[in-house]
Amino acid sequence: ITAYKTLKLLKDFWPEYREHIMISSFSRAALKTVRDLDSEVSMGLSTEIWNELELNNAFQLGVKAIHIDFLALSKKVCRNILTRGFDIFSYTVNDVIVAKTLLDWGVTAIFSDMADELLSVIQ
């Protein structure tokens, strides 16, 4: 129901939403519903771990990005995700050194509670 209502609101009030947002969830069922309702919207699979099951989920759901706990990432895991064609959005990174390392590994974006402090890393 949430996926349906969210897409309806977006379509009713922001018709060009597909160009500007990515829908993300830890719920595979919610992402599947979104995909069934809208085959073009960008989606991110949120996860705390990376393994073959999550890789299969990502392909089956047709997501663009993996939204993953930074503690689950290593250079090898990042390479694995990136070579499969997914962007990596890492959460919740509140340390400048960790942020720099993740960006060096190819992480696409970082979720943080301290974005102003992390800006120096990405500028």
C-alpha positions, -999 to 999 in steps of 0.1 A, spaced: 0 0 0 28 24 9 45 19 -25 13 24 -44 4 56 -24 39 70 -28 39 65 -66 4 80 -69 14 111 -49 45 115 -70 26 111 -103 -1 135 -92 20 162 -78 54 158 -95 49 143 -129 86 145 -138 97 127 -106 116 100 -124 142 125 -134 149 136 -98 144 108 -73 154 73 -64 131 51 -43 149 31 -17 138 5 8 150 -24 29 118 -41 20 122 -63 -11 84 -67 -13 80 -29 -14 106 -25 -41 90 -53 -61 56 -35 -59 72 -2 -70 89 -20 -99 56 -37 -109 38 -3 -108 66 17 -125 92 0 -147 112 31 -152 117 47 -117 152 45 -103 154 23 -72 180 15 -45 182 -17 -26 190 -9 11 210 -36 29 232 -41 59 253 -68 42 265 -79 8 263 -114 -4 250 -135 -33 214 -133 -21 215 -95 -21 232 -96 -55 203 -117 -68 178 -94 -52 194 -64 -68 193 -80 -103 157 -93 -99 144 -60 -87 162 -40 -114 177 -15 -90 203 11 -100 221 14 -66 230 -5 -35 224 15 -3 246 -3 22 260 2 57 296 14 54 307 -12 79 298 -39 54 321 -24 27 357 -32 18 376 -24 -13 368 -59 -26 330 -56 -19 329 -22 -36 347 -36 -66 322 -65 -67 292 -42 -66 306 -17 -91 316 -43 -116 281 -56 -116 269 -21 -127 254 -8 -95 261 26 -79 270 24 -42 254 47 -16 268 42 18 252 51 51 257 65 78 292 79 75 302 105 101 339 103 99 360 122 73 387 95 70 362 68 65 344 89 39 376 96 20 384 58 20 350 49 7 352 75 -21 386 62 -30 370 27 -32 345 40 -57 315 47 -35 291 69 -54 275 88 -26 275 89 12 246 94 37 258 114 67 246 132 98 276 155 94 274 165 57 290 199 63 321 183 78 324 158 50 322 184 22 359 190 24 365 154 13 345 157 -18 355 192 -29 
